[in-house]
Amino acid sequence: ASVINVIDRNFKFPQAFRANLAVDQKLNVWGLVGTLEAMYTKTVNNANYQNLNLSENGEGTVNLGTTTRPLWTKRTNSSYGDVLLLTNTNKGYSYNLTAQLQKPYSRGWSGFAAYTYGRSTSLTDLTSSVAYSNWRFAYATNGLNYLNSANSNFDMGSRIVGSISKEFKYSKNFATTFTLIYTGQSGQRMSYLYSKTITGDDLTGGLSGGSNTLVYLPSTFAESNFVDINNGASASKQWEDYQTFSKANDYLSKNAGKNTPRNEDRLPFEHHFDLRIAQDIMLGRNKLQIFFDILNVGNLLNKDWGRAYTISNQSINLFTVVNSGSAKRDGALVEVSPANPGLQFNMNSYTDIKGTKRPYSISDFSSRWNSQLGLRYSF
């Protein structure tokens, strides 16, 4: 059946309340200028989607570790497919706090250093272009109609930016400037998912529906409900692999026995340096500048420096779901079903970084140094 889209008659276009406060102050030290700034944003109205053709609590339950979640197996009205209501939510906020020290130009020297901490939450980040995908791929624990406010995809965390420049003047007509820029940034937010919709409410996707259900992190082998991988690791070997994998990940090891909220973990902190060499040539009142930039110059010096990390859709399918057909656990037949799914953990599907399996990858292009040569004429 096709998807039907309807709009709440009281729907309002996105609105937000925003306030900010900042102060600059000249300091009596080396001519420094200090800046403090705070910005706060609160969602007043944002878009959200609800599927009207699903029952309120589902038709059953699914057991995951020590937890129970609702399970949907049918639509309320079988004559229709998904009926998606575009409505509003007021959940979500963000704030940014910045402190900066700036050294204005003096005797050829200039520079600044700034630290920003940002926090951002949302009900859903609406990253798709159509209603169905926005509803279907909103990561949830207890069903896609019951989202929880959590860290936004755009939650910044910590960001450090600094720059230092030195200008050498050779005469009235020539000057060479060296500038080094540093950027340090918290990694992207990320979520841990099952490979299928455990709660069953993505009925259009069916049993092979897309991954959108946040995982429960097992604390014991019994809670894992692992089943053997065909022509692969046994359930016991998978548990051994998972223990090794989780111990190398602070978030997984510290949250065993819990459901994982959306975007609760992060990719590693990144460090990047850029270098610019600029040659100024004065031509009367005009200026010709030739500049040479080396971006991510640290990687030029050491192949392990300046790394950038990436993950598709800011999520990883931590466990593969087996909820139909036959399955085995350490060679013995077991029953699996949507209400009691078997799970699999494949250590070989993760990236090996310095001998340790990680849920993210190194961005090959962004981790490389590159350079550019430019010409600028000012008049």
C-alpha positions in Angstrom: 0.0 0.0 0.0 1.2 3.5 -0.7 2.1 6.1 1.9 -0.6 8.8 2.7 0.7 12.1 4.0 -1.6 14.5 6.0 -0.9 17.7 7.8 -2.1 18.8 11.2 -4.5 21.7 10.6 -2.7 23.6 13.4 0.7 22.9 12.0 3.2 25.8 12.4 6.4 26.4 10.5 9.6 26.0 12.5 10.1 28.7 15.1 12.8 29.1 17.7 13.6 31.5 20.6 17.2 32.7 20.6 19.1 34.9 23.0 22.8 35.8 23.1 25.1 37.9 25.3 28.7 38.8 24.6 31.4 41.1 26.1 34.8 42.2 24.8 37.3 43.6 27.2 40.8 45.0 26.7 43.2 43.4 29.2 46.2 45.1 30.7 48.5 42.2 29.6 50.4 42.4 26.2 47.5 44.3 24.7 45.2 41.2 24.7 41.5 41.4 24.1 39.3 39.0 25.9 35.8 37.9 24.7 33.1 35.9 26.4 29.9 34.9 24.6 26.9 32.8 25.4 24.1 31.8 23.0 20.9 29.9 23.8 18.3 28.5 21.4 15.0 26.9 22.4 12.7 25.1 20.0 9.2 26.7 19.9 7.9 24.7 17.0 9.6 22.2 14.8 8.3 19.4 12.5 7.6 15.9 13.7 5.9 12.9 12.1 3.5 10.4 13.6 2.1 7.2 11.9 -1.7 7.3 12.4 -2.2 3.7 11.2 -0.5 2.0 14.1 -2.0 1.0 17.4 -1.0 2.8 20.5 0.9 0.0 22.3 1.4 -2.6 19.6 0.1 -6.2 19.4 2.8 -7.8 21.5 6.2 -7.4 23.1 9.8 -8.1 22.3 12.3 -9.2 24.9 15.8 -7.7 24.8 18.0 -8.6 27.7 16.2 -7.5 30.9 14.0 -5.0 29.0 10.7 -5.3 27.1 9.6 -3.2 24.2 6.3 -3.0 22.3 6.0 -5.1 19.1 3.8 -4.1 16.1 2.7 -6.8 13.7 -0.1 -5.1 11.8 -1.7 -1.8 10.8 -4.8 -0.5 12.5 -6.6 -0.3 9.2 -5.4 -2.9 6.7 -7.1 -0.9 3.8 -4.3 1.7 4.1 -0.6 1.7 4.3 1.4 4.2 6.4 -0.6 7.3 7.2 1.9 10.0 8.2 0.8 13.1 10.1 3.1 16.2 9.9 2.8 17.9 13.2 4.8 19.9 15.7 7.1 19.4 18.6 8.6 21.9 21.0 11.3 19.6 22.3 14.9 20.5 21.8 17.4 23.2 22.7 21.0 24.2 22.2 23.6 26.5 23.7 27.1 27.6 23.0 29.7 29.1 25.4 32.8 30.7 24.0 35.9 32.2 25.6 38.5 33.9 23.4 41.8 35.7 23.8 43.0 37.8 20.9 46.4 39.5 20.3 46.0 42.4 17.9 48.8 43.0 15.4 51.9 44.4 17.1 55.6 44.3 15.9 54.6 41.8 13.3 52.9 39.4 15.7 49.2 38.6 15.9 47.1 35.6 17.0 44.1 34.3 18.9 42.9 31.3 20.9 39.3 30.4 21.4 37.4 27.6 23.1 33.7 26.8 22.5 31.5 24.2 24.1 28.2 23.5 22.4 25.3 21.3 23.4 22.3 20.5 21.2 19.3 18.3 21.7 16.3 17.4 19.5 13.4 15.0 19.1 14.4 14.2 15.6 16.8 15.9 13.1 14.7 15.4 10.0 17.7 14.7 7.7 15.6 13.2 4.8 13.7 14.9 2.0 10.4 13.0 2.3 8.0 12.3 5.1 8.3 8.5 5.1 12.1 8.5 5.5 12.0 11.2 8.2 9.6 9.0 10.2 11.2 5.7 9.3 14.8 6.6 10.1 14.3 8.5 13.3 16.2 6.3 15.8 14.0 5.1 18.5 13.8 2.7 21.5 10.1 2.0 22.0 8.7 2.7 18.5 8.9 5.3 15.9 5.9 7.2 17.2 7.6 7.5 20.6 10.8 9.4 20.1 12.8 10.7 23.0 14.6 14.0 23.1 18.3 13.2 22.9 21.6 14.6 21.6 21.2 16.1 18.1 23.2 15.0 15.1 24.6 18.6 15.2 25.7 18.5 18.9 29.1 20.2 18.7 30.9 19.3 22.0 34.3 21.0 22.3 36.0 23.1 19.7 39.4 24.7 20.1 40.7 27.1 17.5 44.0 29.0 17.6 46.2 31.0 15.2 49.6 32.6 15.4 51.1 34.9 12.7 54.4 36.5 12.2 55.1 39.1 9.5 58.6 39.9 8.3 59.0 43.2 6.4 62.0 43.6 4.1 61.3 47.1 2.9 58.4 49.3 2.2 57.3 47.1 -0.6 57.9 43.5 0.6 56.6 41.4 3.5 56.4 37.7 4.2 53.9 36.3 6.7 53.9 32.8 8.3 50.6 31.7 9.9 49.9 28.5 11.8 46.3 27.6 12.5 45.1 24.8 14.9 41.6 23.3 15.0 40.6 20.7 17.6 37.1 19.3 17.5 35.0 16.7 19.3 34.0 13.8 17.0 30.6 13.4 15.5 27.8 12.0 17.6 26.9 8.4 16.8 24.2 5.8 17.7 24.2 2.0 18.0 21.4 0.2 16.1 20.0 -3.2 15.3 20.1 -4.2 11.7 16.3 -4.4 11.5 13.4 -2.6 13.1 13.1 -4.7 16.3 9.8 -3.2 17.3 8.2 -4.0 13.9 6.4 -0.7 13.3 8.3 -0.1 10.0 5.8 -2.5 8.3 6.4 -1.2 4.8 10.0 -2.2 5.3 8.9 -5.6 6.5 11.2 -8.1 8.2 14.1 -6.7 6.1 13.2 -3.1 7.1 15.9 -0.5 7.7 17.9 -0.1 10.8 16.3 2.4 13.2 16.0 0.7 16.6 18.5 1.6 19.3 20.2 -1.3 20.9 20.2 -2.8 24.4 23.8 -3.5 25.5 23.9 -7.0 27.0 25.9 -7.6 30.2 25.9 -11.4 30.1 25.9 -14.1 27.5 22.3 -15.0 28.3 21.2 -11.4 27.7 22.9 -11.3 24.4 20.7 -14.0 22.8 23.5 -14.6 20.3 23.0 -17.3 17.6 25.6 -18.9 15.4 26.6 -17.2 12.2 26.2 -19.6 9.2 29.7 -20.7 8.2 31.0 -18.2 10.8 31.5 -17.7 14.5 29.5 -19.6 17.1 27.4 -17.8 19.7 30.0 -18.2 22.4 32.8 -17.0 20.1 30.7 -13.9 19.2 30.3 -13.2 22.9 34.0 -13.4 23.4 34.6 -11.1 20.5 31.9 -8.7 21.7 33.6 -8.5 25.2 36.9 -7.7 23.5 35.2 -5.1 21.3 33.3 -3.4 24.1 36.3 -3.2 26.5 38.1 -1.1 23.8 35.1 1.3 23.7 34.5 3.3 26.9 30.8 3.9 26.1 30.0 0.3 25.5 31.9 -1.0 28.5 30.4 1.6 30.9 26.8 1.1 29.8 26.4 -2.7 29.7 22.9 -3.7 30.8 21.3 -0.5 29.5 19.4 0.7 26.4 21.5 3.2 24.4 19.9 6.6 23.7 20.3 8.3 20.3 23.7 9.9 19.6 25.1 9.1 23.0 28.6 8.2 21.8 31.1 10.1 19.9 33.9 9.6 17.3 37.4 10.4 18.5 38.6 14.0 19.0 40.4 15.4 16.0 43.5 17.6 15.8 44.4 19.5 12.6 47.0 22.1 11.8 47.2 24.3 8.7 50.1 26.4 7.5 50.1 29.5 5.3 53.0 31.3 3.8 52.1 34.7 2.2 54.3 37.0 0.2 53.1 40.6 -0.1 54.4 42.9 -2.9 53.3 46.5 -2.7 52.6 48.1 -6.1 52.0 51.7 -5.2 48.6 51.8 -3.5 47.8 48.3 -4.6 49.1 45.0 -3.3 49.9 41.6 -4.9 49.9 38.6 -2.6 51.2 35.2 -3.5 50.2 32.6 -0.9 50.9 28.9 -0.3 48.7 26.8 2.0 49.4 23.4 3.4 46.2 22.0 4.9 46.5 19.4 7.6 50.2 19.9 7.6 50.6 17.5 10.5 49.9 14.6 8.2 52.8 15.8 6.0 55.1 15.3 8.9 53.6 12.0 10.2 51.1 9.7 8.5 49.3 9.1 11.8 48.8 12.8 12.5 45.8 14.9 11.5 43.4 11.9 11.2 39.7 12.5 10.5 37.1 9.9 11.4 33.8 9.1 9.7 30.7 6.9 10.1 27.8 6.5 7.7 24.6 8.1 8.9 26.2 8.7 12.3 25.3 5.2 13.3 26.5 1.6 13.3 24.5 -1.6 13.1 26.0 -3.2 16.2 23.9 -6.4 16.1 22.4 -8.4 13.2 18.8 -9.5 13.8 17.7 -13.0 13.1 13.9 -13.1 13.8 12.6 -15.8 11.4 13.6 -19.2 10.2 15.8 -21.6 12.1 18.9 -20.7 14.1 21.5 -22.5 16.3 23.3 -21.5 19.5 26.6 -23.2 19.7 25.3 -25.9 17.4 21.9 -26.5 19.2 18.7 -25.5 17.5 16.8 -22.6 19.1 13.6 -20.8 18.3 13.7 -17.2 17.1 10.8 -15.0 16.3 10.0 -11.3 16.2 9.1 -11.5 19.9 12.3 -13.3 20.7 14.9 -12.4 18.1 18.3 -14.0 17.9 21.3 -11.6 17.5 24.7 -11.8 15.9 27.9 -9.9 16.4 30.4 -10.1 13.5 33.8 -8.8 14.6 35.1 -8.9 11.0 32.7 -6.1 9.9 34.5 -3.5 12.0 37.5 -1.4 11.1 41.0 -2.4 12.3 42.8 0.8 13.6 46.2 0.1 15.1 45.3 -3.5 15.9 41.9 -2.6 17.6 38.5 -3.0 16.0 36.5 0.2 15.9 32.9 1.0 15.0 34.1 4.0 12.8 36.5 4.4 9.9 39.4 6.8 9.1 38.3 9.3 6.4 41.0 8.7 3.8 40.6 12.0 1.9 40.1 14.3 5.0 43.1 12.7 6.8 45.5 13.6 4.0 47.6 16.7 3.7 47.0 18.8 0.6 48.3 22.1 -0.6 47.2 25.1 -2.7 48.9 28.0 -4.4 47.0 31.3 -4.8 47.3 34.8 -6.1 45.4 37.8 -4.8 45.5 41.4 -6.2 44.0 44.1 -3.9 43.3 47.6 -5.3 
